[in-house]
Amino acid sequence: MLCSFHSFAQKRSTGSDVGSSAEKNISIGVRLGDPSGVTLKKYFGTKAALEFNAGLSTFISGYNHERYYNKHHRRNGYYGYGYGNRVGLAFQAHYTRLFDIKPVTGLQWYVGGGLQLRTISYDYYYYDDFGNYREERATYAQFGVDALGGAEYTFRDAPFSVFADVNFFINFVNNPGLYVQPGIGGRFNF
């Protein structure tokens, strides 16, 4: 069974496209960065692909906590606050164009764009002069467009690829702005 799976997963080709995306139909793997999670890539020949990432969101820059505190709690007599980040989720869908980097067989760079939906949550802690204490959890959805670029290397004699990319996320909802999201990872090619 293992021998037949190996021969199915690794389509051999001849000529200069050995190790390129010509060998791949679908790749699945792990991405570390923002988001960190599962990555799936569907190839359309050697020049285009659809990529989907789902995982944990890891924004370093966050929400405007002072504005949230002033809007919801300062007027109610609470004079101080603290907060802690919670784990959020992120989903990305990208269309990419692939370009060979010659003379290195199996190395390609890619550019593309797509959409991103993510959540980020915070725990807030409020207190007043009388010792009253309150906790609250707030979750924010964020949505926007992505532009990305990166490089991918497909091993010549193994059904694996490694990649590194950087994504520019333009968020339109809840703390709008531009966020840079680097990532690295690897995929198994079918």
C-alpha positions in Angstrom: 0.0 0.0 0.0 2.8 2.4 0.9 4.5 1.9 -2.4 1.3 2.6 -4.4 0.6 5.7 -2.3 4.1 6.9 -2.9 3.8 6.5 -6.6 0.5 8.2 -6.7 1.6 11.2 -4.6 4.7 11.8 -6.6 4.0 12.2 -10.3 7.3 12.0 -12.2 8.0 14.3 -15.1 10.9 14.7 -17.4 12.8 17.7 -18.6 13.1 21.1 -17.0 9.9 21.0 -15.0 11.1 18.3 -12.6 10.6 19.7 -9.1 8.3 22.5 -10.3 4.6 22.9 -9.7 4.0 20.8 -12.8 4.2 17.8 -10.5 1.7 19.1 -8.0 -2.1 19.0 -8.1 -2.9 19.7 -4.4 -0.6 20.4 -1.5 -1.5 20.4 2.2 0.7 21.4 5.1 1.5 23.7 8.0 2.1 27.5 8.0 3.8 29.3 10.9 3.4 33.0 11.2 0.2 35.0 11.0 -2.0 33.0 10.8 -0.4 29.8 12.1 -2.3 26.7 11.1 -3.2 24.6 8.1 -2.5 25.5 4.5 -4.0 24.0 1.4 -2.9 24.9 -2.2 -4.6 23.8 -5.4 -2.4 24.2 -8.5 -3.7 24.9 -12.0 -0.7 23.8 -14.2 2.6 25.5 -13.6 1.4 29.2 -13.6 -1.5 29.6 -11.1 -2.8 28.3 -7.8 -5.5 28.9 -5.2 -4.3 28.9 -1.6 -6.3 28.6 1.6 -5.0 29.2 5.1 -6.8 28.7 8.4 -5.4 29.0 11.9 -4.7 31.1 14.9 -4.4 34.9 14.4 -1.4 36.5 16.0 -1.6 40.2 15.5 1.1 42.0 17.4 -0.6 45.4 16.9 -4.1 45.3 18.3 -7.3 47.1 19.0 -7.6 50.6 20.4 -8.2 49.6 24.0 -8.3 53.2 25.4 -11.1 54.2 23.0 -13.1 51.1 24.0 -12.6 51.8 27.7 -13.6 55.5 27.3 -16.7 54.6 25.3 -18.1 51.8 27.6 -16.7 52.3 31.1 -15.2 55.6 32.0 -18.6 57.2 32.1 -19.9 54.5 34.5 -17.4 55.4 37.2 -14.6 52.9 36.5 -11.3 54.7 36.6 -8.8 52.0 35.4 -8.6 49.0 33.3 -6.3 46.2 32.1 -6.6 43.7 29.3 -5.2 40.4 28.0 -5.2 38.9 24.5 -7.0 35.7 23.8 -6.6 33.4 20.8 -8.4 34.5 17.6 -9.0 32.7 14.3 -8.0 33.7 10.8 -9.1 32.5 7.3 -7.4 33.5 4.1 -8.2 32.7 0.4 -5.6 33.8 -2.2 -5.2 33.5 -6.0 -1.5 33.4 -7.0 0.5 33.5 -10.1 3.7 31.4 -10.2 7.0 32.2 -11.9 10.1 29.9 -12.3 13.4 31.2 -10.9 16.0 29.9 -13.3 18.4 28.2 -13.2 17.3 26.6 -9.9 15.0 23.7 -10.7 12.0 23.6 -8.4 12.2 27.2 -7.1 9.4 29.6 -7.9 8.3 33.0 -6.7 4.7 34.0 -6.6 2.4 37.0 -6.2 -1.3 37.3 -5.7 -4.1 38.6 -3.7 -7.3 37.6 -2.0 -9.5 38.1 1.1 -9.1 37.6 4.8 -11.5 37.2 7.7 -10.2 37.1 11.3 -11.4 37.4 14.8 -9.4 38.7 17.8 -10.6 38.6 21.4 -9.6 40.5 24.6 -10.4 40.1 28.3 -10.9 43.5 30.0 -10.7 44.1 33.7 -12.3 47.3 35.2 -12.2 48.7 38.7 -13.5 51.8 40.6 -12.7 53.8 43.8 -15.0 51.5 45.9 -13.3 48.3 45.1 -15.8 47.2 42.5 -14.3 45.0 39.9 -15.7 43.8 36.6 -14.5 41.5 33.8 -15.6 41.5 30.3 -14.7 39.6 27.1 -14.9 41.4 23.7 -14.5 39.7 20.3 -13.9 41.7 17.1 -14.3 40.5 13.6 -12.0 42.0 11.0 -12.3 41.7 7.2 -10.2 43.0 4.3 -8.1 42.3 1.3 -4.6 40.8 1.0 -1.7 41.3 -1.3 1.1 38.7 -1.0 4.4 37.6 -2.4 6.8 34.8 -1.7 8.9 31.9 -2.9 8.4 28.2 -2.9 10.9 25.4 -3.4 9.7 21.9 -4.4 12.2 19.1 -3.7 13.2 17.2 -6.8 13.1 13.6 -5.4 10.4 14.0 -2.6 6.8 15.1 -2.6 7.5 18.1 -0.4 7.6 21.9 -0.8 8.8 24.6 1.6 7.8 28.3 1.3 8.2 31.7 2.8 5.9 34.6 2.1 4.8 38.0 3.3 1.2 39.1 3.3 -0.1 42.7 3.4 -3.5 42.8 5.0 -5.7 45.9 4.6 -8.3 45.7 7.2 -11.6 47.6 6.7 -13.5 46.7 9.9 -12.6 47.2 13.6 -9.3 49.0 13.9 -8.8 49.6 10.1 -5.2 49.7 8.9 -2.4 47.9 7.1 -0.9 44.8 8.8 2.2 42.9 7.6 1.9 39.1 8.1 5.0 37.0 7.4 5.0 33.3 7.3 7.0 30.1 6.6 5.9 26.5 6.1 5.9 23.3 4.3 3.4 21.2 2.3 3.0 17.6 1.2 2.3 17.4 -2.6 -0.3 15.0 -4.0 
